[in-house]
Amino acid sequence: MNKLIECSNEYDNITYERMENENNLHTLKEQISFEQEYHQQRQQEFEYLEKFHYDFNKEFNKNEFHNIVKKIRFVFSFISFCLEFLVLFSQDYQEFNAIRLSELETLYQTKLETIKNEFLKRDEQQETPKPREVRVAINTTKKEHRSLIEQNQLLKDKLGKYIIRFVFD
């Protein structure tokens, strides 16, 4: 009888161990299925994020490209405006230069006439004219005329430099 009890206890232990193993096996299967499902969801999220990241980069590059095109168009329109301005400014400068040149010529002529009139008055007052004084007055007038022409040329050069700096800056 003891042997029967002993065998019965052993059978109960084996059964209990088997049930425990079955229970552990069932728990592990559930955990594996849960882990597989979790892994599959993470994989799907990763694929979605990868696609979203690709779309985001594509959209970002597209926006950057459009911004660069807008900037280039702005620069070209600004350059076009500057060229139009320079053409108008150049025409105005040429007109101004022509007016200034005619004024200088008029001034030169009036000075020359004034000097001639002064010499005629002196000639009338004095019987012998002094050619040296006439030469000095003419030379002075010529020097004034040259300095006015040089000033005009300096103004042209400065304006040209200003236009070049304005265009390239």
PyRosetta script that sets phi, psi and omega in degrees:
from pyrosetta import init, pose_from_sequence

init()
pose = pose_from_sequence("MNKLIECSNEYDNITYERMENENNLHTLKEQISFEQEYHQQRQQEFEYLEKFHYDFNKEFNKNEFHNIVKKIRFVFSFISFCLEFLVLFSQDYQEFNAIRLSELETLYQTKLETIKNEFLKRDEQQETPKPREVRVAINTTKKEHRSLIEQNQLLKDKLGKYIIRFVFD")
pose.set_psi(1, -37.4)
pose.set_omega(1, 177.4)
pose.set_phi(2, -60.6)
pose.set_psi(2, -36.2)
pose.set_omega(2, -179.8)
pose.set_phi(3, -67.2)
pose.set_psi(3, -36.1)
pose.set_omega(3, 178.8)
pose.set_phi(4, -66.1)
pose.set_psi(4, -43.2)
pose.set_omega(4, 179.8)
pose.set_phi(5, -66.0)
pose.set_psi(5, -40.8)
pose.set_omega(5, -179.1)
pose.set_phi(6, -66.0)
pose.set_psi(6, -44.1)
pose.set_omega(6, 178.2)
pose.set_phi(7, -65.6)
pose.set_psi(7, -38.7)
pose.set_omega(7, 179.0)
pose.set_phi(8, -63.9)
pose.set_psi(8, -43.7)
pose.set_omega(8, 178.3)
pose.set_phi(9, -64.0)
pose.set_psi(9, -41.0)
pose.set_omega(9, 179.5)
pose.set_phi(10, -64.6)
pose.set_psi(10, -41.4)
pose.set_omega(10, 177.3)
pose.set_phi(11, -62.0)
pose.set_psi(11, -43.1)
pose.set_omega(11, 178.4)
pose.set_phi(12, -62.2)
pose.set_psi(12, -41.3)
pose.set_omega(12, 179.7)
pose.set_phi(13, -64.9)
pose.set_psi(13, -43.5)
pose.set_omega(13, 179.8)
pose.set_phi(14, -64.3)
pose.set_psi(14, -43.5)
pose.set_omega(14, 179.0)
pose.set_phi(15, -62.4)
pose.set_psi(15, -44.4)
pose.set_omega(15, 179.9)
pose.set_phi(16, -62.5)
pose.set_psi(16, -43.5)
pose.set_omega(16, 178.3)
pose.set_phi(17, -63.9)
pose.set_psi(17, -40.2)
pose.set_omega(17, 179.0)
pose.set_phi(18, -64.5)
pose.set_psi(18, -43.1)
pose.set_omega(18, 178.1)
pose.set_phi(19, -63.1)
pose.set_psi(19, -40.2)
pose.set_omega(19, 178.8)
pose.set_phi(20, -65.7)
pose.set_psi(20, -41.0)
pose.set_omega(20, 177.4)
pose.set_phi(21, -65.2)
pose.set_psi(21, -41.9)
pose.set_omega(21, 177.1)
pose.set_phi(22, -61.6)
pose.set_psi(22, -42.9)
pose.set_omega(22, 179.5)
pose.set_phi(23, -63.6)
pose.set_psi(23, -44.6)
pose.set_omega(23, 178.0)
pose.set_phi(24, -63.4)
pose.set_psi(24, -40.3)
pose.set_omega(24, 178.3)
pose.set_phi(25, -62.1)
pose.set_psi(25, -45.9)
pose.set_omega(25, 178.8)
pose.set_phi(26, -61.6)
pose.set_psi(26, -41.9)
pose.set_omega(26, 178.8)
pose.set_phi(27, -63.6)
pose.set_psi(27, -42.3)
pose.set_omega(27, 179.6)
pose.set_phi(28, -66.2)
pose.set_psi(28, -38.8)
pose.set_omega(28, 176.8)
pose.set_phi(29, -62.8)
pose.set_psi(29, -42.5)
pose.set_omega(29, 177.8)
pose.set_phi(30, -63.1)
pose.set_psi(30, -41.5)
pose.set_omega(30, 179.9)
pose.set_phi(31, -65.8)
pose.set_psi(31, -40.1)
pose.set_omega(31, 177.9)
pose.set_phi(32, -63.4)
pose.set_psi(32, -45.2)
pose.set_omega(32, 179.5)
pose.set_phi(33, -64.1)
pose.set_psi(33, -38.4)
pose.set_omega(33, 176.9)
pose.set_phi(34, -63.7)
pose.set_psi(34, -45.5)
pose.set_omega(34, -179.9)
pose.set_phi(35, -63.1)
pose.set_psi(35, -39.9)
pose.set_omega(35, 178.9)
pose.set_phi(36, -65.5)
pose.set_psi(36, -43.5)
pose.set_omega(36, 178.8)
pose.set_phi(37, -64.5)
pose.set_psi(37, -42.9)
pose.set_omega(37, 178.1)
pose.set_phi(38, -61.7)
pose.set_psi(38, -45.0)
pose.set_omega(38, 178.5)
pose.set_phi(39, -61.6)
pose.set_psi(39, -41.9)
pose.set_omega(39, 179.7)
pose.set_phi(40, -64.4)
pose.set_psi(40, -41.6)
pose.set_omega(40, 177.9)
pose.set_phi(41, -64.2)
pose.set_psi(41, -42.9)
pose.set_omega(41, 178.3)
pose.set_phi(42, -62.7)
pose.set_psi(42, -39.0)
pose.set_omega(42, 178.7)
pose.set_phi(43, -63.9)
pose.set_psi(43, -42.4)
pose.set_omega(43, 178.5)
pose.set_phi(44, -65.2)
pose.set_psi(44, -41.7)
pose.set_omega(44, 177.7)
pose.set_phi(45, -62.9)
pose.set_psi(45, -42.5)
pose.set_omega(45, 178.5)
pose.set_phi(46, -61.1)
pose.set_psi(46, -43.9)
pose.set_omega(46, 178.6)
pose.set_phi(47, -63.5)
pose.set_psi(47, -40.3)
pose.set_omega(47, 178.1)
pose.set_phi(48, -63.8)
pose.set_psi(48, -46.5)
pose.set_omega(48, -179.8)
pose.set_phi(49, -65.6)
pose.set_psi(49, -35.6)
pose.set_omega(49, 177.5)
pose.set_phi(50, -63.9)
pose.set_psi(50, -43.2)
pose.set_omega(50, 177.7)
pose.set_phi(51, -65.7)
pose.set_psi(51, -42.6)
pose.set_omega(51, 178.8)
pose.set_phi(52, -63.0)
pose.set_psi(52, -43.0)
pose.set_omega(52, 178.5)
pose.set_phi(53, -61.4)
pose.set_psi(53, -43.0)
pose.set_omega(53, 177.6)
pose.set_phi(54, -61.8)
pose.set_psi(54, -46.5)
pose.set_omega(54, 179.3)
pose.set_phi(55, -63.2)
pose.set_psi(55, -39.8)
pose.set_omega(55, 179.5)
pose.set_phi(56, -63.6)
pose.set_psi(56, -45.4)
pose.set_omega(56, 178.3)
pose.set_phi(57, -62.6)
pose.set_psi(57, -42.0)
pose.set_omega(57, 179.6)
pose.set_phi(58, -62.3)
pose.set_psi(58, -44.5)
pose.set_omega(58, 179.8)
pose.set_phi(59, -66.3)
pose.set_psi(59, -40.4)
pose.set_omega(59, 178.9)
pose.set_phi(60, -61.9)
pose.set_psi(60, -46.9)
pose.set_omega(60, 179.1)
pose.set_phi(61, -62.8)
pose.set_psi(61, -38.6)
pose.set_omega(61, 179.1)
pose.set_phi(62, -63.9)
pose.set_psi(62, -44.7)
pose.set_omega(62, 179.0)
pose.set_phi(63, -64.8)
pose.set_psi(63, -42.6)
pose.set_omega(63, 178.0)
pose.set_phi(64, -61.2)
pose.set_psi(64, -42.5)
pose.set_omega(64, 178.8)
pose.set_phi(65, -60.3)
pose.set_psi(65, -45.3)
pose.set_omega(65, 179.4)
pose.set_phi(66, -63.6)
pose.set_psi(66, -39.6)
pose.set_omega(66, 177.9)
pose.set_phi(67, -64.0)
pose.set_psi(67, -41.0)
pose.set_omega(67, 179.2)
pose.set_phi(68, -65.4)
pose.set_psi(68, -41.2)
pose.set_omega(68, 178.4)
pose.set_phi(69, -62.4)
pose.set_psi(69, -41.1)
pose.set_omega(69, 177.9)
pose.set_phi(70, -62.3)
pose.set_psi(70, -43.1)
pose.set_omega(70, 180.0)
pose.set_phi(71, -64.0)
pose.set_psi(71, -42.0)
pose.set_omega(71, 179.5)
pose.set_phi(72, -63.6)
pose.set_psi(72, -42.6)
pose.set_omega(72, 178.0)
pose.set_phi(73, -62.1)
pose.set_psi(73, -40.4)
pose.set_omega(73, 178.6)
pose.set_phi(74, -62.5)
pose.set_psi(74, -45.0)
pose.set_omega(74, -179.3)
pose.set_phi(75, -62.1)
pose.set_psi(75, -44.2)
pose.set_omega(75, 179.1)
pose.set_phi(76, -64.5)
pose.set_psi(76, -39.2)
pose.set_omega(76, 178.3)
pose.set_phi(77, -66.7)
pose.set_psi(77, -37.2)
pose.set_omega(77, 178.2)
pose.set_phi(78, -65.8)
pose.set_psi(78, -43.0)
pose.set_omega(78, 178.3)
pose.set_phi(79, -62.5)
pose.set_psi(79, -41.9)
pose.set_omega(79, 177.9)
pose.set_phi(80, -60.5)
pose.set_psi(80, -44.2)
pose.set_omega(80, 178.1)
pose.set_phi(81, -60.6)
pose.set_psi(81, -44.8)
pose.set_omega(81, -179.2)
pose.set_phi(82, -62.2)
pose.set_psi(82, -40.7)
pose.set_omega(82, 178.9)
pose.set_phi(83, -64.9)
pose.set_psi(83, -41.8)
pose.set_omega(83, 176.8)
pose.set_phi(84, -61.7)
pose.set_psi(84, -42.5)
pose.set_omega(84, 178.8)
pose.set_phi(85, -61.4)
pose.set_psi(85, -43.5)
pose.set_omega(85, -179.5)
pose.set_phi(86, -64.4)
pose.set_psi(86, -38.5)
pose.set_omega(86, 178.3)
pose.set_phi(87, -62.8)
pose.set_psi(87, -47.2)
pose.set_omega(87, 179.1)
pose.set_phi(88, -64.7)
pose.set_psi(88, -43.1)
pose.set_omega(88, -179.8)
pose.set_phi(89, -64.0)
pose.set_psi(89, -38.9)
pose.set_omega(89, 178.9)
pose.set_phi(90, -63.8)
pose.set_psi(90, -42.3)
pose.set_omega(90, 177.9)
pose.set_phi(91, -63.9)
pose.set_psi(91, -43.5)
pose.set_omega(91, 178.0)
pose.set_phi(92, -62.3)
pose.set_psi(92, -40.8)
pose.set_omega(92, -179.8)
pose.set_phi(93, -65.5)
pose.set_psi(93, -41.1)
pose.set_omega(93, 179.0)
pose.set_phi(94, -63.1)
pose.set_psi(94, -41.4)
pose.set_omega(94, 177.2)
pose.set_phi(95, -63.3)
pose.set_psi(95, -44.8)
pose.set_omega(95, 178.7)
pose.set_phi(96, -61.8)
pose.set_psi(96, -42.5)
pose.set_omega(96, -179.6)
pose.set_phi(97, -63.8)
pose.set_psi(97, -41.2)
pose.set_omega(97, 178.5)
pose.set_phi(98, -63.6)
pose.set_psi(98, -42.2)
pose.set_omega(98, 178.7)
pose.set_phi(99, -63.5)
pose.set_psi(99, -45.7)
pose.set_omega(99, -179.5)
pose.set_phi(100, -61.8)
pose.set_psi(100, -42.0)
pose.set_omega(100, 179.3)
pose.set_phi(101, -64.1)
pose.set_psi(101, -42.6)
pose.set_omega(101, 178.5)
pose.set_phi(102, -65.9)
pose.set_psi(102, -36.8)
pose.set_omega(102, 176.7)
pose.set_phi(103, -63.7)
pose.set_psi(103, -41.6)
pose.set_omega(103, 178.3)
pose.set_phi(104, -63.2)
pose.set_psi(104, -41.6)
pose.set_omega(104, 178.9)
pose.set_phi(105, -64.2)
pose.set_psi(105, -42.1)
pose.set_omega(105, 178.5)
pose.set_phi(106, -63.2)
pose.set_psi(106, -44.0)
pose.set_omega(106, 179.1)
pose.set_phi(107, -62.0)
pose.set_psi(107, -43.2)
pose.set_omega(107, 178.8)
pose.set_phi(108, -61.2)
pose.set_psi(108, -45.6)
pose.set_omega(108, -179.9)
pose.set_phi(109, -63.2)
pose.set_psi(109, -43.4)
pose.set_omega(109, -179.2)
pose.set_phi(110, -66.5)
pose.set_psi(110, -39.3)
pose.set_omega(110, 177.4)
pose.set_phi(111, -63.1)
pose.set_psi(111, -43.4)
pose.set_omega(111, 179.7)
pose.set_phi(112, -62.1)
pose.set_psi(112, -43.1)
pose.set_omega(112, 178.4)
pose.set_phi(113, -65.8)
pose.set_psi(113, -38.7)
pose.set_omega(113, 178.6)
pose.set_phi(114, -62.3)
pose.set_psi(114, -44.3)
pose.set_omega(114, 179.5)
pose.set_phi(115, -64.6)
pose.set_psi(115, -42.9)
pose.set_omega(115, 178.2)
pose.set_phi(116, -61.3)
pose.set_psi(116, -43.8)
pose.set_omega(116, 179.5)
pose.set_phi(117, -62.4)
pose.set_psi(117, -41.0)
pose.set_omega(117, 178.4)
pose.set_phi(118, -62.6)
pose.set_psi(118, -41.1)
pose.set_omega(118, 179.2)
pose.set_phi(119, -68.5)
pose.set_psi(119, -36.3)
pose.set_omega(119, 177.3)
pose.set_phi(120, -65.0)
pose.set_psi(120, -38.7)
pose.set_omega(120, 177.9)
pose.set_phi(121, -66.1)
pose.set_psi(121, -40.8)
pose.set_omega(121, 178.6)
pose.set_phi(122, -65.8)
pose.set_psi(122, -39.7)
pose.set_omega(122, 178.3)
pose.set_phi(123, -61.4)
pose.set_psi(123, -39.0)
pose.set_omega(123, 179.3)
pose.set_phi(124, -68.1)
pose.set_psi(124, -37.1)
pose.set_omega(124, 180.0)
pose.set_phi(125, -76.8)
pose.set_psi(125, -37.9)
pose.set_omega(125, 178.9)
pose.set_phi(126, -113.1)
pose.set_psi(126, 143.8)
pose.set_omega(126, -177.4)
pose.set_phi(127, -79.5)
pose.set_psi(127, -32.9)
pose.set_omega(127, -178.9)
pose.set_phi(128, -107.4)
pose.set_psi(128, 116.7)
pose.set_omega(128, 178.5)
pose.set_phi(129, -76.1)
pose.set_psi(129, 151.3)
pose.set_omega(129, 178.5)
pose.set_phi(130, -101.6)
pose.set_psi(130, 108.2)
pose.set_omega(130, -177.6)
pose.set_phi(131, -65.5)
pose.set_psi(131, -26.8)
pose.set_omega(131, -179.9)
pose.set_phi(132, -64.2)
pose.set_psi(132, -42.6)
pose.set_omega(132, 179.8)
pose.set_phi(133, -64.3)
pose.set_psi(133, -38.0)
pose.set_omega(133, 178.5)
pose.set_phi(134, -63.4)
pose.set_psi(134, -45.6)
pose.set_omega(134, 179.4)
pose.set_phi(135, -62.1)
pose.set_psi(135, -41.4)
pose.set_omega(135, 179.9)
pose.set_phi(136, -63.0)
pose.set_psi(136, -43.9)
pose.set_omega(136, 179.9)
pose.set_phi(137, -65.4)
pose.set_psi(137, -41.7)
pose.set_omega(137, 178.9)
pose.set_phi(138, -65.9)
pose.set_psi(138, -43.3)
pose.set_omega(138, 178.1)
pose.set_phi(139, -62.4)
pose.set_psi(139, -40.3)
pose.set_omega(139, 177.6)
pose.set_phi(140, -62.3)
pose.set_psi(140, -44.1)
pose.set_omega(140, 179.2)
pose.set_phi(141, -64.2)
pose.set_psi(141, -40.3)
pose.set_omega(141, 178.0)
pose.set_phi(142, -63.7)
pose.set_psi(142, -41.2)
pose.set_omega(142, 178.2)
pose.set_phi(143, -62.4)
pose.set_psi(143, -42.6)
pose.set_omega(143, 177.6)
pose.set_phi(144, -62.1)
pose.set_psi(144, -42.3)
pose.set_omega(144, 179.3)
pose.set_phi(145, -63.1)
pose.set_psi(145, -45.0)
pose.set_omega(145, 177.8)
pose.set_phi(146, -61.7)
pose.set_psi(146, -42.6)
pose.set_omega(146, -179.6)
pose.set_phi(147, -65.4)
pose.set_psi(147, -36.2)
pose.set_omega(147, 176.9)
pose.set_phi(148, -66.7)
pose.set_psi(148, -39.8)
pose.set_omega(148, 177.4)
pose.set_phi(149, -64.8)
pose.set_psi(149, -41.6)
pose.set_omega(149, 178.1)
pose.set_phi(150, -63.3)
pose.set_psi(150, -41.4)
pose.set_omega(150, 177.1)
pose.set_phi(151, -60.5)
pose.set_psi(151, -42.6)
pose.set_omega(151, 178.9)
pose.set_phi(152, -62.3)
pose.set_psi(152, -42.1)
pose.set_omega(152, 179.0)
pose.set_phi(153, -65.1)
pose.set_psi(153, -40.3)
pose.set_omega(153, 177.4)
pose.set_phi(154, -61.9)
pose.set_psi(154, -40.8)
pose.set_omega(154, 177.6)
pose.set_phi(155, -63.5)
pose.set_psi(155, -40.0)
pose.set_omega(155, 177.2)
pose.set_phi(156, -61.9)
pose.set_psi(156, -46.3)
pose.set_omega(156, -179.1)
pose.set_phi(157, -62.2)
pose.set_psi(157, -44.8)
pose.set_omega(157, 179.5)
pose.set_phi(158, -62.5)
pose.set_psi(158, -41.1)
pose.set_omega(158, 179.2)
pose.set_phi(159, -65.1)
pose.set_psi(159, -40.8)
pose.set_omega(159, 177.3)
pose.set_phi(160, -61.3)
pose.set_psi(160, -44.4)
pose.set_omega(160, 178.3)
pose.set_phi(161, -63.4)
pose.set_psi(161, -40.5)
pose.set_omega(161, 179.8)
pose.set_phi(162, -63.6)
pose.set_psi(162, -41.8)
pose.set_omega(162, 179.5)
pose.set_phi(163, -65.3)
pose.set_psi(163, -42.8)
pose.set_omega(163, 179.4)
pose.set_phi(164, -63.6)
pose.set_psi(164, -45.2)
pose.set_omega(164, 178.9)
pose.set_phi(165, -63.0)
pose.set_psi(165, -39.5)
pose.set_omega(165, -178.8)
pose.set_phi(166, -65.4)
pose.set_psi(166, -39.7)
pose.set_omega(166, -178.5)
pose.set_phi(167, -70.2)
pose.set_psi(167, -43.0)
pose.set_omega(167, -174.6)
pose.set_phi(168, -88.3)
pose.set_psi(168, -13.9)
pose.set_omega(168, 175.8)
pose.set_phi(169, -89.4)
pose.dump_pdb("model.pdb")
